[in-house]
Amino acid sequence: METLKIGRVIMTWLSGGVTNLDGGAMFGVVPKPLWSKKYPPNEKNQIELPTDPILIQMDGKNILLEAGLGKGKLTQKQLRNFGVTAESEVENSLEKLGLAAEDIDYVLMTHLHNDHVGGLTKLENGIYKSTFPNAKIITSSIEWDEMRNPNIRSKSTYWKENWEAIQTQVIPFDEKWNLGAISMFHTGGHSNGHSILLIEDQGEMAIHMADLMPTHAHRNPLWVMAYDDYPMDSIAAKEKWGKYVLDKDVWHTFYHDAFYRAVKWDNDGQVLDSIRRGK
């Protein structure tokens, strides 16, 4: 498991599943000859997209960033449609680190799409139960409201199987949420309630743009997904936070990237340092 230290904060990537989605949808209006150079597709024009949560350990707390795809919850049709080649092994990953699901204090959800939130619940004897029963689950108020009352578009990814069992654990926030070195900011864009994460400690910094920048190949502010509900808001947020971290020695971390866990770029977009994802 790959790790990254930001000051006293330790980040460890867990095994949360692997999907393969249409590359054209993942890069929207960007022509394939451009995006495929940075992120090559398979013969079905799909690109590999892990769904790997990050364990954040800070001040004696165990914090999960995202929850993984989940395990044993998808039908054969859904597994096929989402190109799932591996389901979640988050609990096994935690066990290797000497932890159990009960040891998780917080789960930080940038948004509640199925590929991020599926791991929050598990099916036991036909009943959905909370995977992390002692955790406070943090997400934006807008996201939480839409999760429970999806519209005609979002109902395809906001499922009651993923929220009914954990609703008493959810603590929604409006524009900003903070815990020590960690801050979450509501951005909108990919979904109306989408948020990003910033970690700052001892002069070091990491930014997690979540699905505004799902892979290293999405660094360009204009390279946004066809899956984005509000693409102009995605572009605005990428521009805003790109300017914020400009000239800062910052790590960009990823949940979906098949090649990198984290990347440092210079102001011209050249990779200064990186942590590669082990296969």
N, C-alpha and C positions, 0 to 999 in steps of 0.2 A: 504493500500500500504506500502510495506516494504521500509525502508530507511537505508542509511549508510552514516556516515560522515567521510571524509578524510581531516583532518585539517579544513579549512573553506569551503571545497567543499561538497555539499549535493547531494547524489545519491538517486533517488526514482524510483522503478520499476513500470512500467505501464502495462496495459493489452493489449498485442499485438496479441493474438491468441494462439491456441494450435494445434499442429500436433502430429501424432502418426506414427512413421516410423519403418521399420524392424530393430530389435535389432541386427541381424547379420551384416547388412550393417553398422550400427552405430559403431560397434566394430571391423569390418574388420576380420583379421585372429585370433582374440582372441577367444578361445573356449567358447561356451555358458555357461558351468558349472562355468567358472570363472567370466564372466561379469554379468551374471544374479544374482549372489550373491550381487553385488554392485548396480545393477539397474534392478529390476525385470520386465519382459515383461508381456503382457497380453496373452490371449489364442491364439491370432493370431501371437505371437512372435513380437509384436510391443511394442515400448517403448514410453512413453509420453514425448513430447518435446515442451514446451512452446516457444513462439517467442515474448518475452517481452522486449521492449526497456527500456533503463534506461534514465531518465531525470537527467541531471547533471546541477546543479545551482551553478554558480561561478562568482564572480565579476560582479553581476548584469546581467549576461547572462543566457539564457535558451538554453541548449544544449541537443539534443537527441543522444544517442548512439544506432544505428540501428533504423529501422522504423516500424518493425512489419510485420505481414503477409498481412495486407490489408483487405478490406471488400468489398464484392459484386463483386469481380473481377474474381473469379475462377468458372469454370464450375462444374456441379455436378460430372462429371468424375474426375476432378482434386481434388475436395474436398474429394472424396472417395479414390483416389490414395495416397493423402498426409495424409490421416487419420485425417482430420480436424474436431475437435469437438467444436471449437470456433474460430470465426474470430476476427479481431482486434477491440478493443474499446479504442484505444489510445486517440482519441479526447475526449471521455467521461472521461477518466482518467485525462487528462489535465484540463478539466472543474472542476473536483472535487478539483483540486489544485488552482483554480482561474485563470487558463490560457486558452488560445485559440491556435489553430494551428498557427495563425498569430504571436504569441508571441515567436515562436521558432527562435533563431538566427543562430544556426548551427545544422546540422545533420551529425554525424560522422559515416561513413559506413565502417566497417571492410572489407566487400566485398559485392558483389551485387547479390548474389543468391536470388531467388524469395522469400524465407521465411524470408529474412532480408530486402529486398528492396521493397516488395509489397506495404507497407504502404506509400511510397513516393508519390504515385499518387492515385487518386480516380476518379471514373466514375460518371460524371454528365451529364445527357441528352445525353448519348451516346458518350461523349467526355472525354478523360483523362485529368485531371488537376492536378497541384501540390497541395499536401495536406498542405505543409508548404511553402507558397509562398514567405515569407520574409527571408527564411533560406539560408545560404551558405551550400552547400552539399560537404563534404570532403571525398575523397577516393583516392586510389593510381592511378597513371597514367596507370599502367599496367591493373588494374581492369577496369578502365573506358574504355580503348581501347578495351578490350575483351568483355565488356558489349555490345558495339556497333557493334563488329565484332566477334561474337562467332564462335567457331570451331564446328566440328561435334559432340563432346561430350557436350560442354558447352551450345549449343543452346537450350538445354532442360530446362535451368534455367535462361538464360539471355534473357529477353523478352523486345521487343520494348515498350510494354504497361507500362513498369516500368521506362523507361529512356527518351522517346521522350519529354514528357511534362516538364521535369525538367532539360534538358540539359544546359540551360543558367545559372542555379544556381550552377552547379558543378565546384568545384575548385580541380583539381587533384594535387597530390604531388608525388615526386619520392621516396626517401628513408625515409624521416622523415617530420612530420608536428607538429607544436607546437602552443599552445594557453595557456598562463599562466601556470597553474599546470598540464595541459594535454599535453601528447605527443603521437603521433601515429607513429608506425614503420612498414614499409613494411617487411613481413616475407615470403610470398609465402606459399606453402604447400597445404592447403585445396583448394585454387585456386592460380593461378599464381600471382594474385595481392593482395592476402589476407594480412591484417594488424592486429596488436594488439594495445592496448591502455594502457598507463601507467599514473596514477595520483599520483603526489607527492606534498604534502603540509604540512607545519609545522611539518616535521619529520614523517609524516604518508604516507602510500603507499597503492595503489590498482593496481592490474594488471588484465586486461581483455584480455584473450587469444582467445576470440571469438571461432571460430570453430576448432582451434587447440586443445582446451580443452572445448568442448561444455557442458560437465557435470562434476561433481565432480569425476565420475567414470573413466574419461579419464586422470587422473593425470599422470599415468605411461607414459613416453615418447613413448613407443612402442605401446600403445593402441591408434591407429589412425583409422579413418573411411575408409571404402571401397569407400566412396564418395570423399575422398581426391584425387585431380588430381596428386599431387606430394608427395606421402607419405613419402619418405625419407627426403624431405625438411620440412615436418611437424615434423618429429622426431628430425631433427637438430635444428629447432626453439624451440621446447619444451625443449630440452637439454640446449640450449643457455640461454633461459630466466629463466629456472629452476635454473640454476647456478647463474644468476644475482640476483634473489630474495632469494637465499639460505642465511640463517642466518638473513634475514630481517623480520621485523614484518609486513607482507604483507597480504592484503585481495585478494583472487581470486574471481572475480565476474563472473556471468553467465547470458547468454541470454536464453539458452535452458533447464536449469536444472529444473526438476519437483519437486525437493526436497529442494534445497538450492538456495538462492540468492547469497550468498557469504560464503566463507570458509577460515579460517586460518589453515594451517597445520604446524606441527613441521618438522624437517628435516627427521624424520622417517615416515612421512606420517600420523601421528595421528592428529585428529582434535582437535585444541586448542580452537577454537571459531567458531560460525557459525550464519548465519541469515537464518532461515527457510522460505520457500515459503508458504504463506497462500493459502489454497485451496478454 
